[in-house]
C-alpha cells in the first residue's frame, strides 16, 4: 500500500534513446514503489558527459546500450508516493536523488564501498533506465531531503558535485594544499570549486579553450594555463592532480607536475589504455587512482551548496524540455556551455 498527496497518473512521457543518436518520446507506465522505495516526480535533470557518450557512441567501455533506454542520472524532484515501509510524511518532500541501487549484501557493500557493488543498478547505465521522464523510483535512503533555499537545478547538480567531493577526498586536498586540474568542462569547474571549498590554496586549471579558462577563474581557479603554450609538466610541483579530460597527453603531463608523495585522481573518460610515466610515479611515490561514482557524499554536497561554498546555479547555461533532449545532449559543442538542464514536465 502507498501513501500519496494526489493520485499519480497511470502513464508518463519519457525521452527514450532508441539507437545511437536517436531519441523519441514514448508513453511509459508510472512505476509503483516497493516497500522501501519512493516515487519521485522529477523536477530537473542535469546532462552528464556519460549521457552524451551513450547517445553518440552507444557504449562506455563494457557498458553497451543494447535496448531502448532512458538517459539522465543527475536529478531532483518531489516525493509523490511512498512504499509501505516508508514514513508517509515524506510525501511532498523535495529531494535530490542519489542514482544508485546497491545490493547492500556483497563484500563491497558491507565494507562501505557500495559504489563498487558488482550488482549495483545505476540510473542510465545499461540496461537501467534513467530520469529523462516524469517519474522515477529510488530507494528511500537514496532520496536526500534538500532545503527550500536550494533550487531544483542545484539539487540535481549535487550528483556531479558528489563526484568532485569523492575526487577531493581521494586527492587528499586540505587547507593550504595545491592542485592541478586538467579540463575546464563541467566536472573540471566543479572540481575547482570543490578544491577551493576544501581549502586548497593554489588551484591551477588547464584547458585548450580560452573562454573555458576564464570560466574556471570565475569558479575557483587561482590560475589557468593553455597546455599548448605552457609545459604543464614543468610548472611548480603540486600536491595533487585531477584529470577531467581523459586525454593521454594531459594525464602524463599532469602526473609529471605532481611532487613527492602526491596524489593523482583520474576522472575523465578517454582511452581504455595508455602509457604512464612509471619512473616518475615510482621515484616520487605518487599514488594514482580513479573515481567510480561516490559513497556517502550527499550530506557534504548539501552543506557546501547551502553554505554558499559551491555555486551550482551559476553553472547552468541552458534548459530544455523532453522534446529537445537531443539539443541538450549536443549543447556541449558550445564552449560557453557548462551544465544543461532537462525539465521533464
Beta strands, then each sheet from edge to edge (+ up, - down):
strand 1: 3-4
strand 2: 11-19
strand 3: 22-29
strand 4: 37-46
strand 5: 59-60
strand 6: 63-64
strand 7: 69-70
strand 8: 74-82
strand 9: 94-97
strand 10: 100-101
strand 11: 121-122
strand 12: 135-139
strand 13: 143-145
strand 14: 178-182
strand 15: 202-206
strand 16: 223-225
strand 17: 238-243
strand 18: 258-266
strand 19: 287-290
strand 20: 316-320
strand 21: 339-342
sheet 1: 1+ 8- 4+ 12-
sheet 2: 1+ 8- 9+ 13-
sheet 3: 1+ 8- 4+ 21- 20-
sheet 4: 3+ 2- 7+
sheet 5: 5+ 6-
sheet 6: 10+ 11-
sheet 7: 16+ 15+ 14+ 17+ 18+ 19+
end
